[in-house]
Amino acid sequence: MVCPSETAPTVGDPPSVVRKMLEELSPCDTGYLGMTSCGNCATVRWCADVLERALKQRVPSMDWRPAIREVLGLW
């Protein structure tokens, strides 16, 4: 029998993966510079949903919400 943790892909640094995905998607008009917080943006919740869907397609077994909140400044 194979343990589920042995078959699930692992992600070393989830916030880095989120930042990279945000750069790839660049959902906002100004783009993502990686140095400013998205927390004050009016569409940050929409952006978080877009990121979560895209990341879940790549690694479905991972809970991306904590890393997304950290990167987007939603604490």
N, C-alpha and C positions, 0 to 999 in steps of 0.2 A: 504494500500500500504506500502511496506517495503522499507526503504531507503537503497541504495546500501552500504553505509558505515556501516550499522547495520549487514549486512550479510558477508562482506569481513573480512577475518581473519586479525588480527593485529600482528605486530612484534614489540616488545618493544625496542630492540637494534639491528638494522640491521647489523652493523659492527660485532657484536658478532656472529650473525647467519652466516655471511659470513666466519668468521674465523673458526667456527666449521665445516662448509661445506668444507672448504679448507683442514682441517685436515682429514676429512672423505675421500675426493677424493685423496688427496696427489698426484696431477698430476705430480710433478717433482721428479726426482731421489733422491734428497737430502731430500725430505719431507718438511713439513712446520713446523718451530719451533715457529712461532707466535711472534718472537722477531726481525726479520729482515724484511726489505722491499723487495718486489719482483720487485720493479720498475726498477732495473738494469738488470733483467733477460731477455735474448733474446726471450723467449717464453711467456712473461707476457701477451701479447694480446690474445694468444691462451688460456691461463689459465683463463683469464677474461671471455672469451666466454664460456668455459666449466662451470665455476661457475655460470654464468648467466642462462644458460640452466637448470642446476640442481636446482637452486633456483626457477626458474619460474615454474618448475614442482611441487614444494612444495607449493608455494604461488604465483599463477599466476597474481594476481591483483597488486602486489607490483613492483615498479621500483627499481631494485637492483643495477643499475649502479652506483649511487653515493656511496653506501656503498662498492661496489667492488673496485672502484677507490681509496677510502680512505684506505682500507686494503692493497691493492697491491701497494700503493704509486704512483698512476698514476695522481697525481694532477698537 
